[in-house]
Amino acid sequence: MLRLYPAVWICASLTLIVIATQDVNRRIIKNYLRSITLYPGGPWIDGQYWTLACEICFYALVFIMCATGQKARMPALALGLSLASTAFIALLNAFPDSAILAIFTETAWRAIPFYYGCQFAIGIYIWLLSQGRMNRISSMGLICALVAGAAQIYMAGDNTSDRTLAAAGHAFSPLPAVAIWVAGLIFIVASVTYSKQISRLPTAFLQSVKTLGSMTYPLYLLHFAIGVQLLDWLTDLGMTPLLALGLAVAIVCALSLAVCKWGEPPIRSVLRLVFDRLGQRVAGFQTKESRI
């Protein structure tokens, strides 16, 4: 909640303001309320929020495991996600036109980690790697998740290429998307493996990298709805498409910097204070109950 909600509250509100310049109605208000609560079912103020629904469902699984004292069983969760996702993607490849399978890829039910479970499993395996807790079964699960993840991205890229070809007459290879994904994973694993060496780099450099990383979340939430609207406004003012694109990117990046640097921290501080006090009350209540 500390990581996801502050940026959502700010970015969804900014998106609502921009949309309100064109139109505002009951449906848009409902979508806004679903967005700021991260309601998994959607629709949201911006279509990009669907990925957060997937995250919320996964985090709910992890929360339940931690709350019930099952954190040590996290490798089992990773293996389960790997196998379930691999089986689902294999079925999707064998039956690409299945209406039943499409429920878990094209509707609100995609939040259930079947199609994207392999990606979450890879994240758990990287965490296990950082803890020195990888064993033979986990290594096999990681290989399974990597194969499923590559297949999933290739299939998604191929599907996007087909839609682009139908809409604009242009197709592209999904292989660059897979290559970018692999490069990203290598970078993440390297950052975990060489964390001690990285921590010795100049503080100013590390802080800059951290800020750039923090910007990616609000940038993701703002870039589509606000970015497209900025393009419309700037081209209506007579700017060339390329200049309008460059300025729109700069404005959205500046907004993202402002959100992560000055918007999120105060909200997160208040939330943390509320959670700390709530935790103290619960602990005090449990102590009182034990004495009784």
C-alpha positions, 0 to 999 in steps of 0.5 A: 500500500505504501508503494502503490497507492500514493502515486495512484491517488496523485496520478489518477487525480491528474488524469481526471483533471485532464479528462474533465477538460473534455468531458466528465460524467458518472461513468468517469467518476466511477472509473476514477473511484475504482482506480484510486482504490485499485479495484481489481475488476475495472474499468479504470480511469486509464486502461494502463491500470489493469496491470496493477490489478494483477499486482494486487492479486499477487500481493494478496497471496503473499500477504496471506502467506505472511499473515499465516506464518507461511513465509518459509513456503514462498518457494512453493508459491513460486513453483506453483505459479511457474507450473500453473502459468506454463500449463496455461500458456501451453494451452493458450498456444495450442488453442489460441481461439479458445473463448474459455482461455480468453477469459483469463487474458482479456477480461478482469479475470486476467488478474488471477496469476495464470497468464502472468504468474510466470513473471511473478514467479521469476521475481520470487526466484530472484529474491530467493537468489538474493537470500541464497535459498535456491535449490534444485527444485527452485532452479527447475522452477525458474527455468520453467518460468523463464521459458513460459515468460519468453513464450508469453511475451512472444505471443503477446508481441505477435498478437500486437503485431497482427492488430497493428497490421490490421489497423495501420498496415504495419507489422513487426517482429516480437523478438525485440520485445523478448530481447528487451525482457531478457536484458532487463532480467539480466540487469536485475539479477546483476544488480542483486548479485553485485549489490555490495559493489554497487553500494560503493558507487558515488552517493550522488550517482546512486541517488540519481539512479534511484530517482530515475527508477522511482519515476518509472511508476508515475510515468507509467500511470501518466504517459498514456492518457495525459501524453495523448491529450498533450499531443492533441493540444500541442498539435492543435497549437500548430506544432509539428508532430515530432516537436509535439511528441518531444515536448509531451514526453518532457512534460510527462517526465517532469510530472513524473519527477514531481510526483515521485520527489514531492508528491508521494513522500508526504503521503507515504509518511502519513500512511506509515504513521497510521500503520505504525500506530495501528500496529502498536494498538494491535500489539498492545491489545494482544499483550493485554489479552495474554495477561488476561 
